[in-house]
Amino acid sequence: MAIRSLLRCRKWSKSEWLVAAIGIVLIVFSFSFSVDSTSDSSVDRSDLVKLKLSSKAKERGAFCLDGSLPGYHFHKGSGSGSKSWLLFLEGGGWCDTIESCSSRAMTSLGSSSFFEHKVAFQGVLSSDPSQNPDFFNWNRVLIRYCDGASFAGHPEAEFKNETRLFFRGQLIWEAIRDELLSMGMSHVKHAILTGCSAGGLATLIHCDYFRDNLPRDAAVKCVSDGGYFLNVPDVLGNPTMGSFFHDVVTLQNVDKSLDQNCVAKMEPSKCMFPREFIKNIRTPVFLVNAAYDYWQIQNVLVPDSADIDEYWAMCRLNIQECDAAQMKVLHGFRSSLMDAIGEFHQNKDGGMFINSCNSHCQMRESSWHSPTSPRIENKTIAESVGDWYFNRKPVKLIDCPYPCNTSYSIPSVDRSDLVKLKLSSKAKDRGAFCLDGSLPGYHFHKGSGSGSKSWLLYLEGGGGCRTIESCSSRAMTRLGSSNFFEHEVAFQGVLSSDPSQNPDFFNWNRVMIRYCDGACFSGHPEAEFKAILTGCSAGGLATLIHCDYFRDHLPKDATVKCVSDGGYILNVPDVLGNPTMGSFFHDVVTLQSVDKSLDQNCVAKMEPSKNSGFSCQHSLRLLIQNGLVPDSPDLDERWAICRLNIQECDAAQMKILHGFRSSLIDAIGEFHENKEGGMFINSCNSHCQIRESWHSPTSTRIENKTIAESVGDWYFNRKPVKLIDCPYPCNTSC
């Protein structure tokens, strides 16, 4: 086993162990994938809501890009909201080539295998009336995005170049819509279809179809968040976005889902741009858009291809860095938006909230409704949408040009508030760049009080790329380019400032280092006195690889330890005996010369990729789906359902899965004897737990201890922690 080998190589050197950072391995062995929408009654405020895979998808032939089942998160309504429904279509860009769709199929935007098991319902999805005053008790659904074409692709375009890609976005939308109708939505009194970015565009595309499938007397409206994309040339005069949408439409036969009145009049891909078809939508529509939308600035107005001399490098990421000439161009972009929505502004049933923020996707964040939300005429987005939906008053709000509105700045970070992105000031001098050449970055929350000289660094995960093609595609996502990083992220779990969520580390200096290289990145951040290096998945492997180097750069008297979350991946053959994961990581190591960063004692004894790692993986719970039973050996689809849902496994399959667990227990046997190490190995179907189910009343427990309590006891030497869960299905706290 590769990680086992890495740890063993370190163990042979006593001098190394004397100075080495100590590792606690958090391994989530995945056996329970039971999802029942009726069990979510305890979800409140920003609690996590479970994933449900669509029960109607397979019979409808509705699959994600990789052939996995699509899914959604459902929170049941109550009281006056029990017959009201709000559907939110997730966004996440598009793929326009076989290569980019193939790479996307190995992420959460192309496969349900990589979906988070639970997500926080915040903003317009929140159950908290103080955050979501009009819709908090409605039935709320987050529909996950995994087709790459705004829920509008058609299967006739599949299997080009002998790929196994599934272009089923339209079928995904229809299957989940019909499933929700059978769950009570067919008797709805009030309904909203909404979504962000690619999901905001999908909202406009499917708005009338949504209306037509609901009772005639229901109040049905649609709200598009950040989905009004402009067909304008980039700063060099090239039709970048127009060409991109043309390729998306052609690849996935999207034209069949577009407004047919529009398609009859012009080239179909132009009908992806809302300006061309919004006038044909019969159902009332509300537009939420930022006039200086950072995604459109970075990808429509100033894409990488138009910034060869990097004149726009800082401005396109931060509007405050723009000079007068650049601001003139950005104001021109705003003017193009004003012109594009001019006709819609006259629609008496329509509404809009167009602010001057440098943001994108505002409805699922605190910007929806909070004391620090952006306002126009002293109204938040939530208040504006509510007034419009319930016909309390007309809402046609357009902000003054930047920088007149200061309400969108977030003055302070508290508890799980958003923490801003900072691009590394030293990266350029060191030649440290993301895959696409952009600057790497991190999110930093300053410590206070007793934690002011204690540091916790969290390395983001996200798998790897093994070929030039997959790395090139990755370079067009947030896992390969800081151009796609969120400007702000919520610090939760082990990063939280809330002592009730994070009792031991809440007031430490906490840093989330973004992952954008595709090969378990390296770095040498500094700290004082107390320090933890941690990370999840590929970041969990990076934690193990760089643990000693991290220790060696800190004061000798500092208490330094390392916590790997979901970073222990096994080198086991798949069910046909093929070394699937071994081959994958061999390619990763070879492509990016990763062997130079690996433990050299181990490299001297074996082929480097075995040392590196079978922790540089997308998800530990996905090891069954990608290592043990990848698509390639499951040609007869015998494992199709079992690999996604343990409850569907027969006795023979369960025997194999229990054998897989035994391989894991055997692999960690030697590490278990390390007196300074610790572990928390549960039997849940989860991944990356220390930013999610870290410490709460519903957290997973072993011997009545949460992960947070276990790591705290171990780090502060309160007691040894070597917790290994009983086999599935004995632990009901998962």
C-alpha positions in Angstrom: 0.0 0.0 0.0 1.5 3.3 -1.1 0.8 5.5 1.9 1.7 2.6 4.1 5.1 2.5 2.3 5.6 6.2 2.8 5.0 6.0 6.5 7.1 2.9 6.8 10.0 4.5 5.1 9.9 7.4 7.6 9.6 5.0 10.5 12.9 3.2 9.7 14.8 6.5 10.3 14.7 7.3 14.1 16.5 10.6 13.6 13.7 11.6 11.2 11.0 10.6 13.6 12.6 12.7 16.4 12.0 15.9 14.4 9.1 14.8 12.2 5.6 16.3 12.5 3.2 13.8 13.9 0.3 12.6 11.7 -3.2 11.8 12.6 -5.0 10.0 9.8 -8.7 10.8 9.4 -10.1 8.1 7.2 -13.6 7.9 6.2 -14.4 4.3 5.1 -17.5 4.6 3.1 -20.3 2.2 3.5 -23.5 4.1 4.2 -25.0 6.1 1.4 -28.6 5.9 2.6 -30.5 9.1 1.7 -34.0 9.6 2.7 -35.6 13.0 2.2 -37.9 12.4 5.1 -35.0 12.2 7.5 -34.0 15.8 7.0 -36.5 17.3 9.4 -33.7 18.3 11.8 -32.0 20.6 9.3 -32.3 24.2 10.5 -30.7 27.5 9.6 -27.5 26.7 7.7 -27.4 23.0 8.7 -26.3 20.4 6.2 -28.9 18.8 3.9 -28.3 15.3 2.5 -27.8 14.3 -1.1 -30.5 12.2 -2.8 -29.8 10.4 -6.1 -32.7 10.6 -8.5 -34.9 7.5 -8.3 -36.4 8.2 -11.7 -33.2 9.0 -13.6 -32.1 5.5 -14.7 -35.5 4.6 -16.2 -35.4 8.0 -18.1 -31.8 7.5 -19.2 -30.8 10.6 -17.3 -27.1 10.5 -16.4 -24.3 12.8 -15.5 -21.4 13.2 -18.0 -19.7 10.0 -16.6 -22.9 7.9 -16.5 -23.5 8.3 -12.8 -27.0 9.2 -11.5 -27.9 12.8 -11.0 -29.0 14.1 -7.6 -30.4 16.9 -5.5 -30.7 18.0 -1.9 -34.2 18.4 -0.5 -35.5 20.3 2.6 -39.1 19.7 3.3 -41.3 22.7 3.8 -43.5 23.3 6.8 -46.5 25.3 8.0 -47.6 28.0 5.6 -44.8 26.9 3.3 -45.8 23.3 3.0 -47.4 23.8 -0.5 -44.7 26.2 -1.8 -41.6 25.1 -3.7 -38.3 26.7 -4.6 -36.0 24.9 -7.0 -32.4 26.1 -7.3 -30.3 24.9 -10.3 -26.6 24.7 -9.4 -24.2 26.5 -11.7 -20.6 25.8 -12.7 -19.8 26.8 -16.3 -19.9 24.6 -19.3 -17.7 22.2 -21.4 -17.3 22.8 -25.1 -15.0 19.9 -26.3 -14.7 16.2 -25.8 -11.5 16.8 -23.9 -12.9 19.4 -21.5 -16.1 17.3 -20.9 -13.9 14.2 -20.2 -12.0 16.1 -17.6 -15.2 17.6 -16.2 -16.6 14.0 -15.8 -13.9 13.4 -13.1 -15.2 16.3 -11.0 -18.4 17.2 -9.1 -19.5 19.1 -12.1 -19.6 16.0 -14.2 -20.2 13.1 -11.9 -22.4 12.5 -8.8 -19.6 10.3 -7.6 -17.9 13.5 -6.5 -20.9 15.3 -5.0 -20.7 16.3 -1.4 -22.8 14.0 0.7 -24.3 17.1 2.4 -24.4 20.8 1.6 -25.3 23.9 3.7 -28.5 25.6 2.8 -27.9 29.3 3.0 -29.1 32.4 1.4 -32.3 31.8 -0.5 -32.2 28.1 0.6 -31.8 28.9 4.3 -34.3 27.8 7.0 -33.6 30.9 9.1 -36.3 33.6 8.7 -33.7 36.2 9.6 -31.7 35.2 6.6 -34.5 34.2 4.3 -37.7 36.1 5.4 -40.1 35.1 2.6 -39.1 31.5 1.7 -37.5 30.0 4.8 -40.3 27.4 5.3 -40.9 26.5 1.7 -39.9 23.1 0.2 -36.4 23.9 -1.0 -34.4 21.9 -3.5 -30.8 22.3 -4.7 -30.5 20.4 -8.1 -26.9 19.5 -8.7 -25.2 20.3 -12.0 -23.3 17.5 -13.8 -24.0 17.8 -17.5 -21.9 20.8 -18.6 -24.6 22.4 -20.8 -27.1 24.2 -18.4 -29.4 21.1 -18.1 -30.0 21.3 -21.8 -27.9 18.7 -23.6 -29.4 15.9 -25.7 -28.1 12.3 -26.1 -28.0 12.3 -29.9 -24.6 14.0 -29.7 -23.0 11.3 -27.5 -20.2 8.9 -28.1 -18.2 11.2 -30.4 -14.6 10.0 -30.8 -15.6 6.8 -29.1 -15.9 8.4 -25.7 -18.3 7.3 -23.0 -19.7 10.7 -22.3 -23.4 11.2 -21.6 -25.0 14.4 -22.8 -28.3 14.1 -20.9 -28.9 17.5 -19.3 -32.4 17.9 -20.6 -33.3 14.4 -19.4 -31.7 15.2 -16.0 -33.9 18.3 -15.6 -37.1 16.3 -16.7 -36.4 13.3 -14.4 -35.8 15.4 -11.3 -38.7 17.7 -12.1 -41.0 14.7 -12.4 -39.7 13.2 -9.2 -40.4 16.4 -7.3 -43.9 16.5 -8.8 -44.5 13.0 -7.4 -43.3 14.2 -4.0 -46.0 16.9 -3.7 -44.9 19.7 -6.1 -47.9 18.8 -8.4 -50.2 20.4 -5.8 -48.1 23.5 -5.4 -49.7 26.9 -4.6 -46.5 29.0 -4.9 -43.3 28.1 -6.9 -40.0 29.7 -7.9 -37.4 28.3 -10.3 -34.0 29.9 -9.7 -30.4 29.2 -10.2 -26.9 30.7 -10.5 -24.6 31.3 -13.4 -25.0 28.3 -15.8 -27.9 27.4 -13.5 -29.2 31.0 -13.9 -29.2 30.6 -17.6 -30.9 27.2 -17.3 -33.6 28.9 -15.2 -34.4 31.1 -18.2 -34.2 28.3 -20.7 -36.6 26.1 -18.7 -38.8 28.7 -17.1 -41.9 28.2 -19.2 -41.6 24.4 -19.2 -41.5 24.6 -15.4 -44.6 26.8 -15.4 -46.5 24.5 -17.8 -46.1 21.4 -15.6 -47.6 23.1 -12.5 -51.3 23.8 -11.6 -52.8 26.7 -13.5 -53.8 28.6 -10.4 -50.3 28.4 -8.8 -48.2 31.5 -8.6 -45.1 30.5 -10.6 -42.2 32.8 -11.3 -38.5 32.5 -12.2 -35.4 34.2 -10.8 -32.1 34.2 -12.6 -29.0 34.9 -10.5 -25.8 35.8 -12.5 -27.2 34.1 -15.6 -27.6 37.1 -18.0 -24.5 36.5 -20.1 -23.5 39.1 -22.7 -22.6 38.4 -26.3 -19.9 41.1 -26.5 -16.3 41.0 -28.0 -13.4 40.7 -25.6 -10.9 43.6 -25.2 -9.1 42.5 -28.4 -12.3 42.4 -30.4 -12.6 38.6 -30.5 -16.0 36.9 -30.1 -14.7 34.7 -27.3 -18.0 34.0 -25.6 -19.9 33.7 -28.8 -17.5 31.0 -30.1 -17.5 29.2 -26.8 -21.3 29.0 -26.7 -21.4 27.9 -30.3 -19.1 24.9 -29.4 -21.3 24.0 -26.4 -24.5 24.1 -28.4 -22.9 22.0 -31.2 -21.3 19.4 -29.0 -24.4 18.6 -26.9 -27.2 19.4 -29.4 -28.4 22.1 -27.0 -30.4 23.9 -29.7 -33.3 21.4 -29.1 -33.8 22.9 -25.7 -33.6 26.6 -26.7 -36.4 28.9 -27.5 -37.6 27.8 -30.9 -38.9 31.2 -31.9 -35.3 32.4 -31.5 -33.7 29.4 -33.2 -35.9 30.0 -36.2 -34.5 33.5 -36.7 -30.8 33.1 -36.0 -27.9 30.8 -35.5 -28.9 28.6 -32.5 -26.0 29.3 -30.2 -26.9 33.0 -30.2 -30.1 31.9 -28.5 -28.0 30.9 -25.4 -27.7 34.6 -24.8 -30.7 35.9 -22.7 -31.0 39.1 -24.7 -32.2 37.1 -27.7 -34.9 35.1 -26.0 -36.0 36.6 -22.7 -38.7 38.6 -24.5 -40.3 35.3 -25.5 -40.6 33.9 -21.9 -44.3 34.0 -20.8 -43.6 33.4 -17.1 -42.7 36.4 -14.9 -38.9 36.7 -14.6 -36.6 38.5 -12.1 -33.0 39.2 -12.9 -30.3 39.4 -10.2 -27.0 40.5 -11.8 -23.8 42.3 -10.9 -23.0 45.0 -13.4 -19.3 44.3 -12.9 -19.8 40.5 -12.7 -16.3 39.2 -12.1 -16.9 35.9 -14.0 -17.9 37.8 -17.1 -15.0 40.2 -16.7 -12.6 37.3 -16.4 -14.1 35.1 -19.1 -16.1 37.2 -21.5 -14.4 40.7 -21.5 -10.8 39.8 -20.6 -10.2 36.1 -21.0 -6.7 34.8 -20.7 -6.4 34.7 -24.5 -7.0 38.5 -24.6 -4.4 39.4 -21.9 -1.2 38.2 -23.4 1.0 40.9 -21.8 -0.8 40.6 -18.5 -1.9 44.2 -18.5 -5.2 43.1 -17.0 -3.7 40.5 -14.6 -4.6 42.3 -11.3 -7.6 44.4 -12.5 -9.6 41.3 -13.8 -9.3 39.7 -10.4 -9.9 42.8 -8.3 -11.7 45.9 -9.5 -9.9 48.0 -6.9 -6.6 47.4 -8.8 -7.9 48.8 -12.1 -6.5 52.0 -13.5 -8.5 54.8 -15.2 -8.2 53.3 -18.7 -9.3 49.9 -17.5 -12.2 51.3 -15.5 -13.4 53.0 -18.7 -13.6 49.6 -20.4 -15.4 48.1 -17.4 -17.9 51.0 -17.4 -18.4 50.3 -21.1 -19.2 46.7 -20.2 -21.8 47.9 -17.7 -23.3 50.1 -20.4 -23.6 47.0 -22.7 -25.5 45.3 -19.9 -27.8 48.3 -19.5 -28.5 48.3 -23.2 -29.1 44.5 -23.3 -31.7 44.6 -20.5 -33.4 47.8 -21.9 -36.3 46.0 -23.5 -36.8 43.7 -20.5 -36.9 46.7 -18.3 -40.2 47.6 -20.0 -41.8 44.2 -19.1 -44.5 45.1 -16.5 -44.3 41.6 -15.0 -40.6 41.5 -14.8 -38.3 42.6 -12.0 -34.6 43.2 -11.6 -31.8 43.9 -9.0 -28.7 45.1 -10.9 -26.0 46.1 -8.4 -22.5 47.4 -9.0 -20.7 44.7 -7.1 -17.7 42.9 -8.4 -19.4 39.6 -7.6 -21.2 36.6 -9.2 -24.0 34.3 -7.8 -25.4 36.3 -4.9 -28.5 34.4 -3.8 -26.9 31.4 -1.9 -24.5 33.6 0.0 -24.9 36.0 3.0 -25.3 38.7 0.3 -28.9 37.5 0.0 -30.1 39.0 3.2 -27.9 40.1 6.2 -26.7 43.3 7.8 -23.8 43.4 5.4 -25.8 42.6 2.2 -25.5 44.8 -0.8 -28.5 47.2 -1.1 -30.1 49.4 -3.6 -32.5 52.0 -2.3 -31.9 50.4 1.1 -33.3 47.0 -0.1 -31.5 43.7 0.0 -31.8 41.2 -2.8 -34.1 39.1 -0.6 -36.4 42.0 0.1 -36.5 42.9 -3.5 -37.3 39.4 -4.8 -39.9 39.0 -2.1 -41.7 42.3 -2.9 -41.7 41.3 -6.6 -42.9 37.7 -6.1 -45.7 38.6 -3.7 -46.7 41.7 -5.8 -46.1 43.9 -2.8 -44.6 46.5 -5.2 -42.8 46.7 -8.6 -39.1 46.2 -8.4 -36.8 47.6 -11.1 -33.6 48.4 -9.2 -30.5 49.5 -11.1 -27.5 50.6 -9.1 -25.3 53.6 -9.8 -21.9 52.9 -11.5 -19.0 51.6 -9.4 -17.8 52.8 -6.9 -20.8 54.7 -5.6 -22.4 51.9 -3.7 -20.4 50.9 -0.6 -23.0 48.5 0.8 -21.4 45.4 -0.8 -18.2 45.6 1.1 -18.1 43.1 4.0 -16.5 44.9 6.9 -15.7 42.1 9.2 -15.4 38.3 9.4 -17.1 36.5 12.3 -17.9 32.9 13.0 -18.7 31.2 9.6 -18.6 34.5 7.6 -16.9 34.8 4.3 -13.1 35.2 4.2 -11.6 37.0 1.3 -9.1 35.6 -1.2 -5.6 36.9 -1.2 -3.2 36.3 -4.1 0.3 35.4 -3.0 2.6 38.5 -3.0 5.7 36.3 -3.2 4.6 33.8 -5.8 5.7 35.7 -8.9 9.2 36.2 -7.6 9.5 32.5 -6.8 8.1 31.4 -10.1 5.1 29.8 -8.3 2.1 29.7 -10.6 -1.1 27.7 -11.1 -1.4 25.4 -14.1 -2.5 28.3 -16.3 0.2 30.7 -15.1 -2.1 32.7 -12.8 -1.0 33.5 -9.2 -1.8 31.1 -6.4 -3.8 32.3 -3.4 -5.2 31.7 0.0 -7.8 32.8 2.5 -6.5 34.1 5.8 -8.3 34.7 9.1 -6.2 36.4 11.7 -6.0 34.8 15.2 -6.7 36.5 18.4 -6.1 36.3 22.2 -4.5 33.0 23.2 -4.5 31.9 19.6 -2.6 34.8 18.2 0.7 32.8 17.9 -0.9 29.6 16.8 -1.4 28.7 13.2 -3.6 26.1 11.3 -3.0 25.7 7.5 -5.6 23.8 5.5 -4.5 22.6 2.1 -7.5 22.4 -0.3 -8.0 19.1 -2.2 -9.4 18.3 -5.6 -7.7 15.3 -7.2 -5.1 15.4 -9.9 -4.5 15.6 -13.7 -2.4 12.9 -15.4 -2.0 14.1 -19.0 -1.4 17.3 -20.9 -5.0 17.2 -22.1 -6.5 16.8 -18.6 -4.2 19.4 -17.1 -5.1 21.8 -19.9 -8.8 21.3 -19.2 -8.2 21.6 -15.5 -6.4 25.0 -16.1 -9.8 26.3 -17.2 -11.3 25.6 -13.7 -10.8 26.7 -10.1 -8.6 23.6 -9.7 -6.1 25.0 -12.2 -6.5 28.7 -12.2 -6.9 31.5 -9.6 -9.1 33.2 -12.2 -11.9 30.9 -11.1 -11.3 31.0 -7.4 -14.3 32.2 -5.3 -13.4 35.7 -4.0 -14.7 34.7 -0.6 -15.2 31.3 1.1 -17.0 30.4 4.4 -14.7 29.2 7.2 -16.5 26.3 8.8 -15.5 23.2 10.7 -11.9 23.2 11.6 -11.6 26.7 10.1 -14.5 28.1 12.0 -14.3 31.1 14.4 -17.2 29.7 16.4 -16.0 28.0 19.7 -19.2 25.8 19.7 -18.1 24.4 16.3 -14.4 24.5 16.7 -13.6 24.4 20.5 -9.8 24.0 20.3 -8.7 26.1 17.3 -11.4 28.8 16.9 -9.1 31.7 17.7 -6.0 30.5 15.9 -4.6 32.1 12.7 -6.4 30.0 10.1 -5.4 29.7 6.5 -7.0 27.9 3.6 -4.5 27.4 0.8 -6.1 27.0 -2.6 -5.2 24.1 -4.8 -4.5 24.9 -8.5 -1.6 22.7 -9.7 -3.1 19.2 -10.0 -0.3 17.3 -8.3 -0.7 17.7 -4.6 0.9 21.1 -4.3 3.9 22.2 -2.2 4.6 25.3 -0.2 6.5 26.5 2.9 4.3 28.8 5.0 5.6 30.0 8.4 4.1 30.1 11.9 5.1 30.4 15.5 4.8 28.3 18.7 1.8 26.2 17.8 1.0 25.0 14.3 -1.1 22.4 12.4 -0.8 21.5 8.7 -3.9 19.9 7.5 -5.8 19.2 4.2 -8.4 17.0 2.5 -8.1 14.5 -0.3 -5.3 15.6 -2.6 -4.6 18.2 0.2 -4.6 15.4 2.7 -1.8 13.6 0.7 0.0 16.9 0.4 -0.2 17.3 4.2 1.7 13.9 4.6 4.2 14.8 1.8 5.1 18.2 3.2 4.6 17.6 6.9 8.3 17.4 7.9 9.3 20.3 5.6 6.6 22.4 7.4 8.0 21.3 10.7 11.6 22.2 9.7 10.7 25.8 8.8 9.2 26.6 12.2 10.9 27.3 15.6 12.2 24.2 17.3 10.2 24.8 20.4 6.9 25.1 18.4 4.3 22.3 18.8 3.8 21.2 15.2 1.6 18.4 14.1 -0.2 17.3 10.9 -3.7 16.1 10.3 -4.5 14.3 7.0 -8.3 14.2 6.2 -9.3 11.7 3.6 -5.8 11.5 2.2 -5.1 7.8 2.7 -5.9 6.0 -0.6 -5.2 2.3 -1.1 -3.1 0.8 -3.9 -5.4 -2.2 -4.5 -6.5 -3.8 -7.8 -10.0 -3.2 -9.0 -12.6 -6.0 -9.1 -11.0 -7.4 -12.3 -7.5 -7.3 -10.9 -6.4 -4.3 -12.8 -4.1 -1.7 -11.2 -6.4 1.2 -12.1 -5.3 3.6 -9.4 -1.7 2.6 -9.7 -1.6 3.5 -13.3 -3.4 6.8 -12.7 -0.9 8.0 -10.1 2.0 6.7 -12.2 0.9 9.1 -14.9 0.5 12.0 -12.4 4.0 11.5 -11.0 5.6 11.2 -14.4 3.8 14.2 -15.9 4.7 16.7 -13.2 8.0 15.2 -11.9 6.3 14.7 -8.5 9.0 12.3 -7.4 11.3 15.2 -6.5 8.8 16.2 -3.7 8.4 12.7 -2.3 10.1 11.0 0.6 13.5 10.2 -0.8 14.1 7.2 1.5 11.0 5.6 0.0 11.8 6.7 -3.6 15.2 5.0 -3.2 13.4 1.7 -2.5 10.6 1.6 -5.0 8.9 3.0 -8.1 8.2 6.7 -7.2 4.5 6.7 -7.8 4.0 4.0 -5.2 5.5 6.4 -2.7 3.4 9.3 -3.8 0.5 8.1 -3.5 -2.6 6.8 -3.3 -3.9 9.8 -1.3 -3.8 12.2 -4.2 -7.4 11.3 -5.0 -10.6 13.0 -5.4 -12.4 11.3 -2.5 -11.9 8.5 -0.2 -15.5 7.3 -0.3 -15.0 7.3 -4.1 -12.2 4.8 -3.9 -14.8 2.1 -4.2 -16.2 3.9 -7.3 -12.8 4.7 -8.9 -10.3 2.4 -7.5 -12.1 -0.8 -6.6 -15.0 -0.6 -9.1 -14.1 2.1 -11.8 -16.3 2.3 -14.9 -13.8 0.3 -17.0 -14.2 -3.1 -15.2 -18.0 -2.7 -14.8 -19.0 -3.0 -18.4 -22.0 -5.1 -17.6 -23.1 -2.5 -15.0 -23.5 -5.2 -12.3 -22.0 -2.7 -9.8 -23.8 0.4 -11.2 -26.1 0.9 -8.2 -24.1 -0.8 -5.5 -21.1 1.4 -6.1 -23.3 4.5 -5.5 -25.5 3.1 -2.7 -24.5 0.4 -0.2 -28.1 -0.5 0.4 -28.4 -1.9 -3.1 -25.4 -4.3 -2.7 -26.0 -8.0 -2.7 -24.3 -10.5 -0.4 -21.4 -11.2 -2.8 -20.8 -7.5 -3.3 -20.9 -6.8 0.4 -18.2 -9.5 0.9 -15.9 -7.6 -1.5 -16.6 -4.3 0.2 -15.8 -5.8 3.6 -12.6 -7.2 2.1 -11.8 -3.7 1.0 -12.2 -2.5 4.6 -9.9 -5.2 5.8 -7.3 -4.1 3.3 -7.5 -0.6 4.8 -7.2 -1.9 8.4 -4.2 -3.9 7.4 -2.6 -1.0 5.6 -2.7 1.2 8.7 -1.6 -1.5 11.1 2.0 -0.4 11.4 1.0 3.3 11.8 -1.4 2.2 14.6 1.6 1.3 16.6 3.2 4.7 16.4 2.8 6.1 19.9 2.7 9.7 18.8 0.3 9.3 15.9 -3.5 9.3 16.1 -6.5 8.3 14.0 -10.2 8.6 13.7 -11.4 6.0 11.2 -15.2 5.8 10.9 -17.5 3.8 8.7 -19.4 6.7 7.1 -19.9 7.5 3.5 -18.3 10.8 3.7 -15.2 12.7 2.7 -13.3 15.8 3.8 -15.0 15.9 7.2 -13.0 18.4 9.1 -14.6 21.3 7.2 -18.0 19.8 7.4 -19.0 17.3 10.2 -16.2 18.5 12.4 -18.1 19.3 15.6 -21.9 19.6 16.0 -24.8 17.8 17.7 -25.2 15.7 14.5 -21.5 14.9 14.0 -20.2 11.4 13.5 -18.9 9.9 16.7 -16.7 7.0 17.8 -16.9 6.2 21.5 -19.1 9.3 21.8 -16.3 11.6 20.5 -16.5 13.9 17.5 -13.6 14.4 15.1 -12.9 17.8 16.7 -12.8 16.4 20.2 -10.5 13.6 19.0 -8.1 15.8 17.2 -8.0 18.3 20.1 -7.3 15.5 22.7 -4.5 14.3 20.5 -2.9 17.6 19.6 -2.9 18.9 23.2 -1.8 15.5 24.5 -4.9 15.2 26.7 -5.1 11.5 25.9 -4.0 9.1 23.1 -6.5 8.8 20.3 -6.6 5.6 18.2 -10.2 5.3 17.2 -11.3 2.7 14.6 -15.0 2.3 14.0 -16.9 -1.0 13.9 -17.8 -2.3 10.4 -20.8 -1.0 8.5 -23.7 -0.7 9.5 -23.1 -0.6 13.2 -22.5 3.2 13.6 -25.8 5.1 13.4 -24.2 8.5 14.0 -23.0 8.7 10.4 
